[in-house]
Amino acid sequence: MNTATLRIQQAALRLFAENGGTSVAVSELAKEAGLSRGTIYNNLDDPTALFESVCQTVAQEFGDSIAAATRDMSDPAEKVSAAVRLCVRRVHEDPHWGRFIARYAMLEPTLGSFWGKMPAEELRRGLISGRFNFHRDQVASITASAGGATFGAMTLVLDGHRTWRQAGSDTAEIILRGVGIERAEARDITQMELDPLPRMAVFDAA
């Protein structure tokens, strides 16, 4: 992704996050990105596909970031907890990103696809190993519940009702308790210190 395309995607994310909708005027996009209309057209094959492109970029970048952050973790409970808490922390660090996710994640399958990948895989791995305790046909329901709870926690942070530490840890603890982790251990896991979520150089300047 060249510099102009990166600036276009960053500007589009901010506009979608603040204004809603799935389309944006080229003139508005050019102003937000600090680029000429000609540069926008030269670097945007199809303006009508911009929203879908931003969704794909956001989903890929977030998935890559979580994978990098949890690569050295072996415990499924720690990985699920980290995914939830880092997602909520990202909202605090990048409110435009957070508002984009909160606004569209339940409507756009691409954005919600993350929860069907790493968290679902870790739930299955934890179940097989005996780390978690739930019925094997409940993976999809638990994954959906975890995603919904995380998006709710993000909204609490965006609206100023909870800090990212409170909302992230509380939500992760509830999820771990739901898959069979004892209260004290769930609390310990969700209070562990985490390094900031690595940024994949896509939206770090948004």
Stockholm file with secondary structure:
# STOCKHOLM 1.0

chainA/1-206         MNTATLRIQQAALRLFAENGGTSVAVSELAKEAGLSRGTIYNNLDDPTALFESVCQTVAQEFGDSIAAATRDMSDPAEKVSAAVRLCVRRVHEDPHWGRFIARYAMLEPTLGSFWGKMPAEELRRGLISGRFNFHRDQVASITASAGGATFGAMTLVLDGHRTWRQAGSDTAEIILRGVGIERAEARDITQMELDPLPRMAVFDAA
#=GR chainA/1-206 SS CCHHHHHHHHHHHHHHHHHCSSCCCHHHHHHHHTCCHHHHHHHCSCGGGHHHHHHHHHHHHHHHHHHHHHTTCCCHHHHHHHHHHHHHHHHHHCHHHHHHHHHHTTTCHHHHGGGGTHHHHHHHHHHHHTSSCSCGGGHHHHHHHHHHHHHHHHHHHHTTSSCHHHHHHHHHHHHHHHTTCCHHHHHHHHTSCCCCCCCCSSSTTC
#=GC SS_cons         CCHHHHHHHHHHHHHHHHHCSSCCCHHHHHHHHTCCHHHHHHHCSCGGGHHHHHHHHHHHHHHHHHHHHHTTCCCHHHHHHHHHHHHHHHHHHCHHHHHHHHHHTTTCHHHHGGGGTHHHHHHHHHHHHTSSCSCGGGHHHHHHHHHHHHHHHHHHHHTTSSCHHHHHHHHHHHHHHHTTCCHHHHHHHHTSCCCCCCCCSSSTTC
//
